[in-house]
Amino acid sequence: MDVNEVITIDPEIQFGTPVFKGTRVPVISFFQHLESGVTIDNFILDFPTVKKEQCIALLELSEKIVTSKNFKQLYETAAWWKFTSPVV
């Protein structure tokens, strides 16, 4: 699944925070739930606008990023952008 089918980044939705496409649910909240031991099925119960397929696709996209041979460069670019972009 293409990243644009999973995630939306729009300044008009949650101030540009990445959200699951078609929702206002930030993707970070999915990872926070997983870190807390919440299953995908229980996450979907908490956020019924998110589809299970979106959660699985997000995990697959994350895997591709962290296993990429360019991961270090991606990480450094993201870290640089986070600390140099203006706060909204």
Contacts in CASP RR format, 6 or more apart in sequence:
PFRMAT RR
TARGET T0000
AUTHOR 0000-0000-0000
METHOD contacts of the structure
MODEL  1
MDVNEVITIDPEIQFGTPVFKGTRVPVISFFQHLESGVTIDNFILDFPTV
KKEQCIALLELSEKIVTSKNFKQLYETAAWWKFTSPVV
1 53 0 8 1.000
1 57 0 8 1.000
1 60 0 8 1.000
1 61 0 8 1.000
3 61 0 8 1.000
4 21 0 8 1.000
5 21 0 8 1.000
5 57 0 8 1.000
6 20 0 8 1.000
6 21 0 8 1.000
6 54 0 8 1.000
6 57 0 8 1.000
6 58 0 8 1.000
6 61 0 8 1.000
7 18 0 8 1.000
7 19 0 8 1.000
7 20 0 8 1.000
7 21 0 8 1.000
7 27 0 8 1.000
7 58 0 8 1.000
8 18 0 8 1.000
8 19 0 8 1.000
8 20 0 8 1.000
8 21 0 8 1.000
8 22 0 8 1.000
9 16 0 8 1.000
9 17 0 8 1.000
9 18 0 8 1.000
9 19 0 8 1.000
10 16 0 8 1.000
11 88 0 8 1.000
13 19 0 8 1.000
13 24 0 8 1.000
14 24 0 8 1.000
14 26 0 8 1.000
15 88 0 8 1.000
16 88 0 8 1.000
17 26 0 8 1.000
17 28 0 8 1.000
18 26 0 8 1.000
18 27 0 8 1.000
18 28 0 8 1.000
19 25 0 8 1.000
19 26 0 8 1.000
19 27 0 8 1.000
20 27 0 8 1.000
20 30 0 8 1.000
20 47 0 8 1.000
20 49 0 8 1.000
20 50 0 8 1.000
20 54 0 8 1.000
20 58 0 8 1.000
21 54 0 8 1.000
22 49 0 8 1.000
23 47 0 8 1.000
23 49 0 8 1.000
23 50 0 8 1.000
24 49 0 8 1.000
25 47 0 8 1.000
25 49 0 8 1.000
25 50 0 8 1.000
27 58 0 8 1.000
29 47 0 8 1.000
30 43 0 8 1.000
30 50 0 8 1.000
30 55 0 8 1.000
30 58 0 8 1.000
33 42 0 8 1.000
33 43 0 8 1.000
33 46 0 8 1.000
34 40 0 8 1.000
34 43 0 8 1.000
38 46 0 8 1.000
40 52 0 8 1.000
40 55 0 8 1.000
40 56 0 8 1.000
41 52 0 8 1.000
43 50 0 8 1.000
43 55 0 8 1.000
44 50 0 8 1.000
44 51 0 8 1.000
44 52 0 8 1.000
44 55 0 8 1.000
65 71 0 8 1.000
65 74 0 8 1.000
68 74 0 8 1.000
END
